[in-house]
Amino acid sequence: MLVYQHFISEIQPARQYKFSKRNFTEVVKMDIGELLSFKPEQTPKRPSDFDGQEEYSDEDDEPQPSRKVVRKEQDTPNVKAKATASIPKQEPQISEQERIDILKLVESEEVEGEVLDETSLKKILLLFEKRVLKNQEMRIKFPENPEKFMESEIELNDVIQELHAVATVPDLYTLLVELNGVASLLELLSHQNTDISVAVVDLIQELTDVDILHESMDGAETLIEALRNQQAAGLLVQNLERLDETVKEEADGVHNTLAIFENLIEIKSEFSIEAAEQGLLQWIMKRLRMKMPFDANKLYCSEILSILVQDTNENRILLGNIDGIDVLLQQLAIYKRHDPASTEEQEFMENLFNCLCSALMASENREKFLKGEGLQLMNLMLREKKLSRNGSLKVLDHAMSGPDGRENCNKFVDILGLRTIFPLFMKTPKRNKKRILSTDEHEEHVVSIVASMLRNCKGPQRQRLLTKFTENDFEKVERLMELHFKFLEKVEEVDREIDQQMNTNDDDEDEDANYIKRLAGGLFTLQLIDYIILEISSTDVVKQRILQILNLRNASMKTIRHVMREYAGNLGDAGNSDWREQEQAYIIQLVDRF
């Protein structure tokens, strides 16, 4: 109905025909877009048939409803009925030729704008090169007189904006590279005017957009290789060094530069090593240390850092060599007693914790973490019960696991960490909106820390740890067995699901895939719990209590032995082959002794 009224309002000034809704829809077959775009020829208007109901302005032919009439209609309900009764009923008429003319008008509309082709691109690049050359000449001739070269820089900026059209046709990236366009753009990153370099960064960011690159993999491959060959990462970092983030345009340039790195790493993961080696890691560390209000760029820096160290051991080692562990600890220390002020800042804090966890996967960084008093900071965070407690638990798990965590495990006992970790072992904190870790994740990290200490601690530290399980009438042993039955039930449920799938499908699923599914379903945590059971069973009184609980639950020691034998047979490659063999032999020894 609204479309019909709109069409009538367009036709009304002509006063040539009168349409009804029925005839309009039957005679003129148009879609909504056609109706809205229809523009009839203007003809001289004639006096209105409805005096007092419509007013016409001298400048516009379109009818405007009179406010006076509206009030009358509200005050006198039967006015509309009387006006309708006075109108003679006439069927609207339209000839076949007129209908054809209307359809031709609609169909004759053409989409404006040109699609960029090779010829157009060549013209733009030629103009671009001329503008670059002209600007260089004007700057050389009038270095002390900006008014003389200002116009040439405006023209240069304009042609850079025109090059954004290339991003709509990624198939032309190959031609862009062949015509030396990428090299010329990268040269402008060092332009004296940062507005020009920011404009180039904005253009490159659009050219490297992941969605656009996926439209033409050949063009994407050519563009990325050209950027790598021209040392684009180093040039981008040099430009970052001189940008002033107190200026909005330059702050946007920093954000777009980081977006370029993210795009390129997503397409070519090996680009992350090149970017780090060419100064990106150093710049991010410098940017994190800056005493500036928290903003989007600081958050973005933490995200890029997380990407750089997530899967690349070379970048983890480089991060440690440039004192990155200390920088991360200094930034996290802010959240020891204060929660983040916003959700964005909370995300920033979580990113830093993830970066620290990734960095600690390199054995070279464990010692730096220890010397930087990272254990003390994480221990304090656990005690403060702020949001940072969740991240600190994950960091401790990474710092103390495996054969490289031996020194950290002993140090944690020395700084009275057992007083902090065992209350968390005994009772998982209540779930709330701000909690990052789920109950299962929290229990997994706590159990993993205890298991690592039992494996790595020697001498008095180990004895203090074993003593904890005998305190308060073996309450920690009972809690341990409670966790054992909880996760055993989870694993048995996953096993039933796998069996049902195998019965339904004729083809057996990959054993490795099933094992991974079981690990994610609770088997990994169960293995850690049962490992702790074997370790603390070296104390006779503790072993007797464990057997007593098993008997009360009609459970068997065979289940624990089976879980640990499977664990020994599937040890990962966290250490070298010698360590793996020693660990397998040690676990089998514990199983036999149990």
C-alpha positions as CSV (number, residue, x, y, z in Angstrom):
1,M,0.0,0.0,0.0
2,L,2.9,2.4,0.8
3,V,4.5,1.7,-2.6
4,Y,1.1,2.5,-4.2
5,Q,0.7,5.7,-2.4
6,H,4.3,6.7,-3.2
7,F,3.7,6.1,-6.9
8,I,0.4,8.1,-6.8
9,S,2.2,11.0,-5.2
10,E,4.8,11.0,-8.1
11,I,2.0,10.9,-10.7
12,Q,-0.4,13.3,-9.0
13,P,1.1,16.5,-10.4
14,A,0.5,15.4,-14.0
15,R,-3.2,14.9,-13.2
16,Q,-3.5,12.8,-16.4
17,Y,-4.8,9.6,-14.9
18,K,-6.5,8.3,-11.8
19,F,-5.4,4.9,-10.5
20,S,-7.0,2.4,-8.2
21,K,-4.9,0.0,-6.2
22,R,-6.4,-3.0,-8.1
23,N,-5.8,-1.7,-11.6
24,F,-2.4,-0.4,-10.7
25,T,-1.1,-3.8,-9.6
26,E,-2.7,-5.6,-12.5
27,V,-1.7,-3.2,-15.3
28,V,1.7,-2.0,-14.3
29,K,3.9,-4.9,-13.5
30,M,6.9,-3.4,-11.6
31,D,8.9,-4.4,-8.6
32,I,9.5,-2.0,-5.7
33,G,12.8,-0.7,-7.0
34,E,11.2,0.1,-10.4
35,L,8.3,2.0,-8.8
36,L,10.6,4.1,-6.6
37,S,12.8,5.0,-9.5
38,F,10.0,5.9,-11.9
39,K,9.9,9.6,-12.9
40,P,7.0,10.7,-15.2
41,E,7.2,13.7,-17.5
42,Q,6.2,16.9,-15.9
43,T,3.0,18.5,-17.3
44,P,1.2,21.7,-16.4
45,K,-0.9,21.2,-13.3
46,R,-4.5,22.0,-13.3
47,P,-6.7,23.1,-10.4
48,S,-7.2,20.5,-7.7
49,D,-10.4,18.6,-7.6
50,F,-10.2,18.5,-3.8
51,D,-10.2,22.2,-2.6
52,G,-9.0,22.6,1.0
53,Q,-7.5,19.1,1.2
54,E,-4.2,19.7,-0.6
55,E,-1.9,22.7,-0.9
56,Y,0.7,23.3,-3.6
57,S,3.8,25.3,-3.2
58,D,5.0,27.6,-6.0
59,E,8.4,25.8,-6.0
60,D,7.4,22.2,-5.8
61,D,4.6,20.3,-7.6
62,E,4.3,17.7,-4.9
63,P,1.1,17.8,-2.8
64,Q,1.5,18.8,0.9
65,P,-1.3,17.8,3.3
66,S,-2.9,20.7,5.1
67,R,-2.7,20.8,8.8
68,K,-6.1,22.5,9.0
69,V,-7.8,19.6,7.2
70,V,-6.1,17.1,9.5
71,R,-7.6,18.8,12.5
72,K,-11.0,18.9,10.8
73,E,-10.8,15.1,10.2
74,Q,-10.0,14.5,13.8
75,D,-12.8,16.8,15.0
76,T,-15.5,15.7,12.5
77,P,-15.3,11.9,11.8
78,N,-17.8,12.0,8.9
79,V,-16.0,14.6,6.8
80,K,-14.0,11.9,5.0
81,A,-17.1,10.0,4.2
82,K,-18.8,13.1,2.7
83,A,-15.7,13.9,0.6
84,T,-15.6,10.4,-0.7
85,A,-19.3,10.4,-1.5
86,S,-18.9,13.6,-3.6
87,I,-16.2,12.0,-5.8
88,P,-17.6,10.4,-9.0
89,K,-16.5,6.8,-9.3
90,Q,-14.4,6.4,-12.5
91,E,-12.4,3.4,-13.5
92,P,-8.7,4.4,-14.1
93,Q,-7.6,4.0,-17.7
94,I,-4.2,3.5,-19.3
95,S,-3.4,2.7,-22.8
96,E,-1.1,-0.2,-23.9
97,Q,1.3,2.3,-25.5
98,E,1.6,4.3,-22.3
99,R,2.2,1.1,-20.3
100,I,5.1,0.2,-22.7
101,D,6.5,3.6,-22.4
102,I,6.6,3.4,-18.6
103,L,8.3,0.0,-18.7
104,K,10.9,1.4,-21.2
105,L,11.6,4.3,-18.8
106,V,12.3,1.8,-16.0
107,E,14.4,-0.6,-18.1
108,S,16.5,2.2,-19.7
109,E,18.1,3.1,-16.3
110,E,21.8,2.1,-16.3
111,V,24.2,1.6,-13.4
112,E,26.7,4.4,-13.1
113,G,30.4,3.8,-12.5
114,E,33.1,2.0,-14.4
115,V,34.7,-1.3,-13.5
116,L,38.5,-1.0,-13.3
117,D,40.4,-2.9,-16.0
118,E,44.0,-3.2,-17.0
119,T,44.0,-0.1,-19.2
120,S,42.4,2.0,-16.4
121,L,45.0,0.7,-13.9
122,K,47.9,1.5,-16.2
123,K,46.5,5.1,-16.6
124,I,46.2,5.5,-12.8
125,L,49.7,4.1,-12.1
126,L,51.2,6.4,-14.8
127,L,49.5,9.3,-13.2
128,F,50.6,8.1,-9.8
129,E,54.3,8.0,-10.9
130,K,54.1,11.5,-12.4
131,R,52.6,12.9,-9.2
132,V,55.3,11.2,-7.1
133,L,58.0,12.6,-9.3
134,K,56.5,16.1,-9.4
135,N,56.2,16.1,-5.6
136,Q,59.9,15.1,-5.2
137,E,61.0,17.8,-7.6
138,M,58.9,20.5,-5.8
139,R,60.3,19.5,-2.4
140,I,63.9,19.6,-3.7
141,K,63.4,23.0,-5.4
142,F,61.5,24.6,-2.4
143,P,62.6,22.8,0.7
144,E,61.9,25.8,2.9
145,N,58.7,26.9,1.3
146,P,55.8,24.5,1.9
147,E,53.4,26.6,0.0
148,K,55.2,25.8,-3.2
149,F,54.9,22.0,-2.8
150,M,51.6,21.8,-0.9
151,E,49.5,21.5,-4.1
152,S,51.7,18.6,-5.4
153,E,51.2,16.7,-2.2
154,I,47.4,17.2,-2.4
155,E,47.5,15.9,-5.9
156,L,49.6,12.9,-4.8
157,N,47.2,12.1,-2.0
158,D,44.3,12.3,-4.4
159,V,45.8,9.7,-6.8
160,I,46.6,7.4,-3.8
161,Q,42.9,7.5,-3.0
162,E,42.1,6.6,-6.6
163,L,44.3,3.5,-6.2
164,H,41.8,2.1,-3.7
165,A,39.8,1.0,-6.7
166,V,42.4,-1.8,-7.2
167,A,41.2,-3.5,-4.1
168,T,37.9,-4.2,-5.8
169,V,39.6,-6.2,-8.5
170,P,42.3,-8.5,-6.8
171,D,42.9,-10.2,-10.2
172,L,44.8,-7.0,-11.1
173,Y,47.3,-7.4,-8.2
174,T,49.7,-9.2,-10.5
175,L,49.7,-6.2,-13.0
176,L,50.1,-3.8,-10.0
177,V,53.3,-5.7,-9.0
178,E,54.6,-6.0,-12.6
179,L,54.3,-2.2,-13.1
180,N,56.3,-1.6,-10.0
181,G,53.3,-0.1,-8.1
182,V,54.0,-1.9,-4.8
183,A,57.6,-0.8,-4.7
184,S,56.6,2.8,-5.4
185,L,54.0,2.7,-2.6
186,L,56.4,1.3,-0.1
187,E,58.9,4.1,-0.9
188,L,56.3,6.6,0.1
189,L,56.2,5.1,3.7
190,S,59.3,7.2,4.4
191,H,57.7,10.4,2.9
192,Q,58.4,13.5,4.9
193,N,54.7,14.2,5.2
194,T,53.2,11.6,7.5
195,D,49.8,12.2,6.0
196,I,51.1,10.7,2.8
197,S,52.6,7.6,4.6
198,V,49.3,7.2,6.5
199,A,47.4,7.3,3.2
200,V,49.7,4.6,1.8
201,V,49.2,2.4,4.9
202,D,45.5,2.8,4.6
203,L,45.7,1.7,0.9
204,I,47.9,-1.3,1.7
205,Q,45.6,-2.4,4.5
206,E,42.7,-2.5,2.1
207,L,44.7,-4.3,-0.5
208,T,45.7,-7.0,2.0
209,D,42.2,-7.5,3.4
210,V,41.8,-11.2,4.0
211,D,38.4,-11.4,2.3
212,I,39.7,-9.6,-0.8
213,L,42.8,-11.8,-1.0
214,H,40.8,-15.0,-0.9
215,E,38.9,-13.8,-4.0
216,S,42.1,-14.3,-6.1
217,M,44.8,-16.5,-4.6
218,D,47.1,-15.9,-7.5
219,G,46.9,-12.2,-7.0
220,A,47.3,-12.6,-3.3
221,E,50.4,-14.8,-3.7
222,T,52.0,-12.2,-6.0
223,L,51.2,-9.3,-3.8
224,I,52.5,-10.9,-0.6
225,E,55.7,-12.1,-2.2
226,A,56.3,-8.6,-3.6
227,L,55.8,-7.1,-0.1
228,R,58.2,-9.7,1.4
229,N,60.8,-9.1,-1.2
230,Q,60.6,-5.3,-0.6
231,Q,61.1,-5.8,3.2
232,A,57.7,-4.3,3.8
233,A,57.7,-5.3,7.5
234,G,60.8,-3.3,8.2
235,L,59.5,-0.2,6.3
236,L,56.2,-0.4,8.1
237,V,57.9,-0.6,11.5
238,Q,60.1,2.4,10.7
239,N,57.0,4.3,9.8
240,L,55.4,3.3,13.1
241,E,58.3,4.7,15.0
242,R,57.6,8.2,13.8
243,L,53.8,8.3,14.0
244,D,52.3,10.5,16.8
245,E,49.3,8.7,18.3
246,T,48.0,11.9,19.9
247,V,47.0,12.9,16.4
248,K,43.9,10.9,15.4
249,E,44.9,10.4,11.8
250,E,48.3,9.0,12.8
251,A,46.7,6.8,15.5
252,D,44.5,5.4,12.8
253,G,47.7,4.8,10.8
254,V,49.1,2.7,13.6
255,H,45.9,0.7,13.8
256,N,45.9,0.1,10.1
257,T,49.6,-0.9,10.1
258,L,48.9,-3.6,12.7
259,A,46.0,-4.8,10.6
260,I,48.4,-5.2,7.7
261,F,50.6,-7.5,9.8
262,E,47.6,-9.5,11.0
263,N,46.3,-9.9,7.4
264,L,49.7,-11.1,6.0
265,I,50.3,-13.5,8.9
266,E,46.9,-15.0,8.5
267,I,47.6,-15.7,4.8
268,K,51.4,-16.6,5.2
269,S,52.2,-17.8,8.7
270,E,55.9,-17.7,8.1
271,F,55.6,-13.9,7.7
272,S,55.4,-13.7,11.5
273,I,59.1,-14.6,11.8
274,E,60.1,-12.0,9.3
275,A,58.0,-9.3,10.9
276,A,59.5,-10.1,14.4
277,E,63.0,-10.1,13.0
278,Q,62.5,-6.8,11.3
279,G,61.5,-5.0,14.5
280,L,57.9,-5.6,15.1
281,L,58.4,-7.3,18.4
282,Q,60.7,-4.6,19.7
283,W,58.2,-1.9,18.7
284,I,55.3,-3.7,20.5
285,M,57.3,-4.0,23.7
286,K,58.1,-0.3,23.4
287,R,54.4,0.5,22.8
288,L,53.3,-1.6,25.8
289,R,55.7,0.3,28.1
290,M,54.5,3.7,27.0
291,K,52.7,5.6,29.8
292,M,49.5,6.4,27.8
293,P,45.8,5.9,28.6
294,F,44.5,2.5,27.6
295,D,43.2,2.6,24.0
296,A,42.3,0.4,21.0
297,N,45.9,0.4,19.7
298,K,47.3,-1.0,23.0
299,L,44.7,-3.7,22.8
300,Y,45.6,-4.4,19.2
301,C,49.3,-4.6,20.1
302,S,48.5,-7.4,22.6
303,E,46.5,-9.3,20.0
304,I,49.4,-9.1,17.4
305,L,51.9,-10.1,20.1
306,S,49.7,-13.1,20.9
307,I,49.7,-14.1,17.2
308,L,53.4,-13.7,16.9
309,V,54.3,-16.0,19.8
310,Q,51.4,-18.5,19.7
311,D,52.9,-21.0,17.3
312,T,56.4,-19.8,16.5
313,N,59.2,-20.9,18.9
314,E,61.7,-18.5,17.2
315,N,59.6,-15.5,18.2
316,R,59.2,-16.9,21.8
317,I,63.0,-17.0,22.1
318,L,63.4,-13.6,20.5
319,L,60.8,-12.2,23.0
320,G,62.9,-13.5,25.9
321,N,66.1,-12.1,24.4
322,I,64.6,-8.5,24.2
323,D,63.4,-8.7,27.9
324,G,59.9,-9.3,26.8
325,I,59.1,-11.5,29.8
326,D,59.9,-8.6,32.2
327,V,57.7,-6.3,30.1
328,L,54.8,-8.7,30.3
329,L,55.2,-9.1,34.0
330,Q,55.4,-5.4,34.6
331,Q,52.2,-4.8,32.6
332,L,50.4,-7.6,34.4
333,A,51.4,-6.4,37.8
334,I,48.9,-3.5,37.4
335,Y,46.1,-6.1,37.7
336,K,47.4,-7.6,40.9
337,R,45.1,-5.6,43.1
338,H,42.9,-3.9,40.5
339,D,40.5,-5.4,38.0
340,P,40.4,-4.0,34.5
341,A,38.2,-0.9,34.0
342,S,36.4,-2.2,30.9
343,T,35.7,-5.3,28.9
344,E,38.4,-4.1,26.3
345,E,41.0,-3.8,29.1
346,Q,40.0,-7.2,30.4
347,E,40.6,-8.6,27.0
348,F,44.0,-6.9,27.0
349,M,44.9,-8.5,30.3
350,E,43.8,-12.0,29.0
351,N,46.0,-11.5,25.9
352,L,49.0,-10.7,28.0
353,F,48.5,-13.8,30.1
354,N,48.2,-15.9,26.9
355,C,51.4,-14.3,25.5
356,L,53.2,-15.2,28.7
357,C,51.9,-18.8,28.6
358,S,53.1,-19.1,25.0
359,A,56.5,-17.6,25.8
360,L,57.0,-20.1,28.7
361,M,56.6,-23.0,26.2
362,A,60.2,-22.1,25.2
363,S,62.5,-23.6,27.9
364,E,64.9,-20.6,27.6
365,N,62.2,-18.4,29.1
366,R,61.5,-20.4,32.2
367,E,64.7,-19.1,33.9
368,K,63.9,-15.5,32.8
369,F,60.5,-15.9,34.4
370,L,62.0,-17.3,37.6
371,K,64.6,-14.5,37.8
372,G,61.9,-11.9,37.0
373,E,60.0,-13.0,40.1
374,G,57.1,-14.2,38.0
375,L,56.3,-16.9,40.5
376,Q,55.9,-14.4,43.3
377,L,53.6,-12.2,41.2
378,M,51.4,-15.1,40.2
379,N,51.2,-16.3,43.8
380,L,50.1,-12.8,44.9
381,M,47.5,-12.7,42.2
382,L,46.1,-16.0,43.4
383,R,45.7,-14.7,46.9
384,E,44.1,-11.4,45.9
385,K,41.1,-13.1,44.3
386,K,40.8,-10.6,41.5
387,L,40.1,-11.4,37.8
388,S,43.9,-11.9,37.3
389,R,43.7,-15.1,39.4
390,N,42.4,-17.0,36.4
391,G,45.3,-16.0,34.1
392,S,47.9,-16.5,36.8
393,L,46.7,-20.1,37.4
394,K,47.3,-20.8,33.7
395,V,50.8,-19.2,33.8
396,L,51.8,-21.2,36.8
397,D,50.7,-24.4,35.0
398,H,52.9,-23.6,32.0
399,A,55.9,-22.5,34.1
400,M,56.0,-25.6,36.3
401,S,55.1,-28.3,33.8
402,G,57.6,-30.7,32.2
403,P,61.3,-31.3,32.9
404,D,62.1,-27.6,32.4
405,G,59.8,-26.6,35.3
406,R,61.9,-28.2,38.0
407,E,63.4,-25.0,39.4
408,N,60.1,-23.2,39.3
409,C,58.4,-26.0,41.2
410,N,60.9,-26.0,44.0
411,K,60.8,-22.2,44.2
412,F,57.0,-22.2,44.4
413,V,57.2,-24.4,47.5
414,D,59.8,-22.1,49.0
415,I,57.7,-19.0,48.6
416,L,54.9,-20.7,50.5
417,G,52.9,-21.4,47.3
418,L,51.3,-24.5,48.9
419,R,49.3,-22.3,51.1
420,T,47.8,-20.7,48.0
421,I,47.3,-23.6,45.7
422,F,45.7,-26.1,48.1
423,P,42.7,-24.0,49.1
424,L,41.9,-23.7,45.3
425,F,42.4,-27.5,45.1
426,M,40.0,-28.1,47.9
427,K,37.3,-25.8,46.7
428,T,36.7,-24.4,43.2
429,P,35.6,-20.8,43.3
430,K,31.9,-20.1,42.6
431,R,31.0,-19.3,39.1
432,N,30.2,-15.7,38.3
433,K,29.8,-13.5,35.3
434,K,33.4,-12.3,35.4
435,R,35.0,-15.7,35.7
436,I,37.1,-16.6,32.7
437,L,37.8,-20.3,33.5
438,S,35.1,-22.9,33.7
439,T,35.0,-25.3,36.7
440,D,36.6,-28.1,34.7
441,E,39.4,-25.8,33.4
442,H,40.1,-24.5,36.9
443,E,40.3,-28.0,38.3
444,E,42.5,-29.1,35.4
445,H,45.1,-26.3,36.0
446,V,45.2,-26.8,39.8
447,V,45.6,-30.6,39.4
448,S,48.3,-30.1,36.8
449,I,50.3,-27.8,39.1
450,V,50.1,-30.3,42.0
451,A,51.2,-33.1,39.6
452,S,54.1,-31.1,38.3
453,M,55.3,-30.4,41.8
454,L,55.1,-34.0,42.8
455,R,57.2,-34.9,39.7
456,N,59.8,-32.2,39.9
457,C,60.2,-31.4,43.6
458,K,63.0,-33.2,45.5
459,G,64.2,-33.3,49.1
460,P,62.5,-31.1,51.7
461,Q,60.1,-29.5,49.1
462,R,58.7,-32.9,48.2
463,Q,58.3,-33.9,51.8
464,R,56.3,-30.7,52.6
465,L,54.1,-31.5,49.6
466,L,53.4,-35.1,50.7
467,T,52.6,-33.9,54.2
468,K,49.8,-31.7,52.9
469,F,47.8,-34.9,52.0
470,T,47.9,-36.2,55.5
471,E,46.6,-33.0,57.2
472,N,43.1,-32.6,58.6
473,D,42.2,-36.3,58.5
474,F,43.3,-36.8,54.9
475,E,40.8,-34.2,53.6
476,K,42.9,-33.6,50.5
477,V,43.0,-37.3,49.7
478,E,39.2,-37.4,49.9
479,R,39.0,-34.4,47.6
480,L,41.4,-36.1,45.2
481,M,39.3,-39.2,45.0
482,E,36.2,-37.1,44.6
483,L,37.8,-35.5,41.5
484,H,38.8,-39.0,40.3
485,F,35.3,-40.3,40.2
486,K,34.0,-37.1,38.7
487,F,36.3,-37.2,35.7
488,L,36.1,-41.0,35.4
489,E,32.4,-40.6,34.9
490,K,33.0,-38.0,32.2
491,V,35.4,-40.2,30.4
492,E,33.1,-43.2,30.5
493,E,30.3,-41.1,29.0
494,V,32.6,-40.1,26.1
495,D,33.6,-43.7,25.6
496,R,30.0,-44.7,25.3
497,E,29.4,-42.0,22.7
498,I,32.4,-43.2,20.7
499,D,31.2,-46.8,20.9
500,Q,27.7,-45.7,19.6
501,Q,29.3,-43.9,16.7
502,M,31.5,-46.9,15.8
503,N,28.4,-49.1,15.9
504,T,26.5,-46.7,13.7
505,N,29.2,-46.2,11.1
506,D,30.7,-49.0,9.2
507,D,34.1,-47.3,9.0
508,D,36.1,-47.2,12.2
509,E,37.2,-43.7,13.1
510,D,40.8,-42.8,13.4
511,E,42.2,-44.0,16.8
512,D,44.1,-40.8,17.3
513,A,41.0,-38.7,16.7
514,N,39.1,-40.8,19.3
515,Y,42.0,-40.4,21.8
516,I,42.0,-36.6,21.3
517,K,38.2,-36.6,21.8
518,R,38.6,-38.5,25.0
519,L,41.4,-36.2,26.2
520,A,39.2,-33.1,25.6
521,G,36.3,-34.9,27.4
522,G,38.2,-35.2,30.7
523,L,40.8,-38.0,30.2
524,F,43.7,-35.6,30.4
525,T,42.6,-34.3,33.8
526,L,41.8,-37.9,35.0
527,Q,45.4,-38.9,34.0
528,L,46.8,-36.1,36.1
529,I,44.6,-37.0,39.1
530,D,45.6,-40.7,38.9
531,Y,49.2,-39.7,38.6
532,I,48.9,-37.8,41.9
533,I,47.2,-40.9,43.4
534,L,50.2,-43.0,42.5
535,E,52.7,-40.5,43.7
536,I,51.2,-39.9,47.2
537,S,50.6,-43.7,47.6
538,S,54.3,-43.9,48.5
539,T,53.1,-43.0,52.0
540,D,51.5,-46.1,53.5
541,V,48.9,-44.3,55.5
542,V,47.8,-42.3,52.4
543,K,47.6,-45.5,50.4
544,Q,45.4,-47.2,53.0
545,R,43.0,-44.2,52.9
546,I,42.8,-44.4,49.1
547,L,42.0,-48.1,49.2
548,Q,39.4,-47.5,51.8
549,I,37.7,-44.9,49.7
550,L,37.8,-47.2,46.6
551,N,36.2,-50.0,48.6
552,L,33.4,-47.7,49.8
553,R,32.6,-46.8,46.2
554,N,32.9,-50.4,45.0
555,A,35.7,-49.2,42.7
556,S,38.9,-51.0,41.8
557,M,42.6,-50.2,41.6
558,K,42.7,-51.7,38.2
559,T,40.9,-48.7,36.7
560,I,43.7,-46.4,38.0
561,R,46.4,-48.8,36.7
562,H,44.7,-49.0,33.3
563,V,44.5,-45.2,33.0
564,M,48.1,-44.7,33.8
565,R,49.4,-47.4,31.5
566,E,47.5,-45.7,28.7
567,Y,49.0,-42.4,29.7
568,A,52.5,-43.8,29.7
569,G,51.9,-45.2,26.2
570,N,50.8,-41.9,24.8
571,L,53.4,-39.5,26.3
572,G,53.9,-36.5,24.0
573,D,57.1,-34.9,22.7
574,A,57.4,-32.3,25.4
575,G,61.0,-33.3,26.0
576,N,63.6,-35.3,24.1
577,S,63.4,-39.0,23.5
578,D,65.6,-39.8,26.5
579,W,63.2,-37.9,28.8
580,R,60.2,-39.6,27.2
581,E,61.7,-43.1,27.9
582,Q,62.7,-42.2,31.5
583,E,59.2,-40.8,32.1
584,Q,57.5,-43.9,30.7
585,A,59.7,-46.2,32.9
586,Y,59.0,-44.0,36.0
587,I,55.2,-44.2,35.5
588,I,55.3,-48.0,34.9
589,Q,57.3,-48.3,38.1
590,L,54.6,-46.3,40.0
591,V,51.9,-48.5,38.5
592,D,53.6,-51.7,39.5
593,R,54.3,-50.4,43.0
594,F,50.6,-49.4,43.4
